[in-house]
Amino acid sequence: MSRYLKLVNFELSRFMKIYLVLIAITVISQITGIIVKSKGYLNEVHRTIYGDSISKAQYIEEYGTITFMDYATSSLWFLAPIALCIAALMFYVFFIWYRDWFGKNTFIYRLLLLPSARLNVLLAKATTILLLVFGLVSIQLILLPIENNIFKWIIPLDFRTDLPIHEMLEQSHELSVLIPRSFVEFIIHYGIGIMAVLVIFTAILFERSYRLKGILMAILFGLLAIVIFFLQDFVELLLQKNYLYPIEHLVVRGILGTIVIGLSIWVSNFLLNKKINV
């Protein structure tokens, strides 16, 4: 266990500089965006009120009030850094392996020669990806009330409608995926994410083990994982009848996802120990 934790710490430290840059971009972009957008909205309100010679009440009756999520769901200042972080982590799912093979001194061989089970290397990399995701989601959760308070500070009460955090999450599809509203949704979203990462890791190990033939094997393994995970949908489509209640669907989906995760770990362990030579 200690060697596994050391590997996790090592993997985190290798990405930390870029990770801090991503966090800085997110914080600066979103806070700057809420200030710019809020002041821009307020200037537009003043131009309309004074230009059309109408009262605040008339303006609110005609145009309505604004909420924090009106900004968040339509502003590139808010959404672009989230998209950037997602893209960076998706890229890192591949880079976390290929850097070790193609980087200086072919570092993967040093990792595989450590006095520890080789599977720990895979599990440490998967854990690193998960911790990086949780870290960015935590930063976003911290930022939401801060940005909401800035929004309240700039926009007068008459022109805004305040929403609690849970309603903000419900109104944003992007945030509701990253920050699920219930424990069950959390297990579903992040369970699927972990499964996808492990399938990709296994596909990478196929390619590294068999080179050109491994690309085809990686594709076939990915297709197999998809077939297993969506097996109940294929069966229902074939029979053209739904025999399961929603909760039963969820249980079956969880079982199939667990099978895919277990299969990915088992195959990866086999490739690491039997097919990748150092």
Beta strands, then each sheet from edge to edge (+ up, - down):
end
